Structures are given as structure tokens and as C-alpha cells.
């Protein structure tokens, strides 16, 4: 049973996280990757950057679980940001929306947490001008550059591209957490990675979970909760 989406084909609005987040059907509808990435955050950050926010799925899932976040939603596509603004309004949430490319964004601003569901797929660019075929080394590097010392970087990635991202993360981060997500065929399809900037190069590989885990997708629990780990406070 797919616990992720509650909707019918004719509905303009669908819900995720068991109804805790509403999304308007549009140019891009977030997948379960968004719910998992938000659930993977094991800190209580005050400031968050969602790099490549798309229509806001990751940011809204995180804000539904952790209140009082100051969210910055960044995307290269104006169309995506317009859709994100609608989704934030639909959920009575606010954010600073920035129309920039994370790869070229010139800023000195840093955040307690940077999250990203990057365009790890290859192919022809879509009509909404979102990134395709992104340089994941540069994407990871630029995201980590926006993290405060001691802050956290978290990402979800396609399994075959894990080594590319993790290799770059090891240059800047420590205190790694790694969680593989498995399909029905018991093959890891996605991997969640997080690291803290400036920390010692320790790593924990968590026991893999089904991508269709109801506690995450339907009940909105955090990964820390299902592993019975207390969330950490930000710096």
C-alpha cells in the first residue's frame, strides 16, 4: 500500500504526511523523497535553506514537523517558486523565496541546516527550466558552503550517485549518518546522507528502511523517532 499520497486523479489539491501537508497539483509534484529528507533531519534548526526547493515539498514537510523555522527557499526556476509560494500559503507557512542558482548564488549568508533534493537524474531539461544533469560535486560543495560551522547538511540521492556526493562531503563534514532506502525488491534505490560541518570524520550507517515506511510517509514521524534517537539541538 502506498502511504505517501492521499488524492484522486481529479483533485487539484493532494496531501502528504497523512494530511499534515497540502500540495497543489501542478508543474511538479513532490515524491516520497521529499518526506524522507525532511524526516531525516535530526536537529532542531532555527534557520534552514532548502536548495532547489521546487514546489516546496521538502521545506513544508520539515516545517510541519518542526515549528518556528525561518525557512529560505531557493530555486533557479521562477515557475517553481510561484508554485512554492502557493503551496506555502495553502499551508499557512511563510518563507523567504530566492530566485537564484545554488551553483552561482553570491551571498555570505549561512544557515543552521541546508537540505537539498538535488536534480540527480539525467535527461532532457523540463519545460519549467529546473536543473537536469547537474554537477553533483559542485552542487554539494555550494550547499555545504552555506552551512554554519557545526551546522548540518542533509541530502537524498539516487543510490548509484552516492559515492560522488559522499566523497565531496568528506572534504568538509564529519559526524556522518547514512540511511539506505529499499524498494520492494530489497534493492537500495535512494540514500539519505547528512554531515555536520567541521566535525570529526565519524560515520554511522543506519539499518535500511523500506521506501514505503508508513511511520514516515503516513504518520509524519522522524527517522530519529523510529530509531528512538533524541534530536539534537542546533549550535
C-alpha positions in Angstrom: 0.0 0.0 0.0 1.3 3.4 -0.9 1.0 5.7 2.2 2.6 8.7 0.6 -0.2 10.5 -1.4 -3.8 10.9 -0.5 -5.6 12.1 -3.6 -7.7 11.1 -6.6 -6.8 11.8 -10.2 -9.3 14.7 -10.4 -8.3 16.5 -7.3 -6.4 19.8 -7.6 -5.0 19.5 -4.1 -3.5 16.4 -2.5 -2.0 15.7 0.9 1.2 14.1 2.2 2.3 13.1 5.6 -1.1 11.8 6.5 -2.7 15.1 5.6 -0.3 17.3 7.5 0.9 19.0 4.3 -1.2 20.1 1.4 0.1 20.5 -2.1 -1.5 21.9 -5.2 -1.2 19.7 -8.2 1.0 21.5 -10.8 4.1 21.5 -12.9 6.0 19.3 -10.4 4.5 17.2 -7.6 7.0 16.1 -4.9 7.7 12.4 -4.4 8.2 10.4 -1.2 11.9 11.6 -1.4 10.7 15.0 0.0 9.0 13.4 3.0 12.0 11.2 3.7 14.5 14.0 3.5 12.5 16.2 5.9 12.2 13.2 8.3 15.9 12.6 8.2 16.7 15.9 9.9 17.9 15.1 13.5 18.5 18.7 14.7 16.1 21.5 15.8 17.4 24.3 13.5 16.4 27.9 13.6 17.5 28.8 10.1 17.1 26.5 7.1 18.0 26.7 3.4 16.1 24.4 1.0 18.4 24.5 -2.0 16.4 23.6 -5.2 13.1 23.9 -3.3 11.0 23.1 -6.4 7.4 23.5 -5.3 8.3 23.5 -1.6 7.7 19.8 -0.6 10.7 19.2 1.5 10.5 22.6 3.3 6.8 22.2 4.1 7.3 18.7 5.4 10.1 19.8 7.7 8.1 22.8 8.9 5.1 20.6 9.6 7.2 18.6 12.0 9.4 21.3 13.5 7.7 24.7 14.3 9.2 28.2 14.2 11.7 27.6 11.5 13.0 30.5 9.5 12.9 29.0 6.0 14.7 30.2 2.9 13.5 28.5 -0.3 15.9 28.9 -3.3 15.3 27.8 -6.8 16.6 28.7 -10.3 13.0 28.5 -11.7 10.5 31.3 -11.3 7.7 28.9 -12.2 8.7 26.6 -9.4 8.9 29.4 -6.9 5.5 30.7 -7.9 4.1 27.2 -7.3 6.0 27.1 -4.0 4.5 30.4 -2.8 1.0 29.0 -3.5 1.8 25.8 -1.5 3.2 27.8 1.4 0.1 29.9 1.5 -2.0 26.8 1.3 -0.3 25.5 4.5 -0.3 28.9 6.3 3.5 28.9 6.2 6.0 31.6 5.2 9.5 31.7 3.8 12.0 33.9 2.0 11.9 32.9 -1.7 15.0 33.5 -3.7 15.3 33.1 -7.4 18.9 32.0 -7.8 21.0 29.1 -8.9 22.8 27.5 -6.0 25.8 27.0 -8.2 26.2 30.7 -8.9 24.4 32.4 -5.9 26.7 35.1 -4.5 26.0 35.5 -0.8 27.7 35.3 2.6 24.5 34.1 4.3 24.8 30.8 6.2 22.3 28.5 7.9 21.9 26.0 10.7 20.7 23.5 8.2 20.9 23.1 4.4 18.7 20.5 2.9 18.5 19.5 -0.8 16.8 17.0 -3.0 19.1 17.7 -6.0 18.5 17.0 -9.7 20.4 13.8 -9.7 18.6 12.5 -12.7 20.0 12.7 -16.3 17.9 13.6 -19.3 16.3 16.5 -21.2 15.5 19.6 -19.3 11.8 20.0 -18.4 9.7 23.0 -19.6 9.9 24.5 -16.1 13.6 25.1 -16.5 14.6 23.1 -13.4 18.2 21.7 -13.3 18.9 18.4 -15.1 22.3 16.8 -15.4 23.6 18.9 -12.5 27.3 18.7 -11.4 26.7 17.0 -8.1 30.2 17.7 -6.8 29.7 21.4 -7.3 26.1 21.2 -6.1 27.2 19.6 -2.8 30.1 21.9 -2.4 28.0 25.1 -2.9 25.3 23.8 -0.4 27.9 23.0 2.2 29.4 26.4 1.8 26.1 27.8 3.1 26.2 25.8 6.3 27.3 27.4 9.6 30.3 25.8 11.4 28.8 23.0 13.4 25.6 23.1 11.3 24.1 20.2 9.2 23.9 19.4 5.6 21.4 16.8 4.5 20.6 15.3 1.1 18.7 12.5 -0.6 20.4 10.9 -3.6 20.0 8.1 -6.1 22.0 5.1 -5.0 24.4 5.0 -8.0 25.5 8.6 -7.3 26.0 8.2 -3.6 29.8 8.0 -3.9 30.0 11.3 -5.8 28.2 13.2 -3.1 29.8 11.4 -0.1 33.3 12.0 -1.5 32.7 15.7 -1.5 31.0 15.7 1.9 34.1 14.1 3.5 36.1 17.2 2.5 34.1 19.5 4.7 31.9 17.4 7.1 32.0 14.8 9.8 29.6 13.0 12.1 28.0 11.3 9.1 24.7 9.5 9.1 23.9 7.2 6.2 20.5 5.6 5.6 19.7 3.4 2.6 16.1 3.2 1.4 15.0 -0.1 -0.1 12.4 -0.9 -2.8 10.1 -3.9 -2.7 12.8 -5.9 -4.5 15.1 -5.3 -1.4 17.5 -3.2 -3.5 18.6 0.2 -2.2 17.2 2.9 -4.5 17.8 6.0 -2.5 20.3 7.0 0.2 19.9 9.7 2.8 23.2 11.4 3.9 23.9 14.0 6.5 27.0 15.5 7.9 28.0 18.3 10.3 30.4 21.0 9.1 33.8 21.0 10.9 33.1 17.8 12.9 35.4 14.7 13.2 35.1 12.2 10.4 32.9 9.6 12.2 30.1 7.8 10.4 27.0 5.8 11.3 25.2 3.6 8.8 21.6 3.1 10.0 19.6 0.0 9.3 18.0 0.4 5.9 14.2 1.0 5.7 11.5 0.4 3.2 10.8 3.4 1.0 7.1 2.9 1.7 7.5 3.0 5.5 4.1 4.1 6.9 5.6 5.7 10.1 7.4 8.2 7.9 5.1 8.7 5.0 1.7 8.4 6.6 2.3 9.3 10.3 4.9 12.0 9.8 7.4 10.6 12.2 11.1 11.5 12.1 13.8 8.9 11.3 15.2 9.7 14.8 11.8 8.8 16.3 11.6 5.4 14.6 15.1 4.6 15.7 14.3 6.1 19.2 17.1 8.7 19.0 16.7 12.0 20.7 17.0 15.0 18.2 20.0 17.3 18.7 19.7 21.0 19.3 21.5 23.3 16.8 24.6 25.1 17.8 
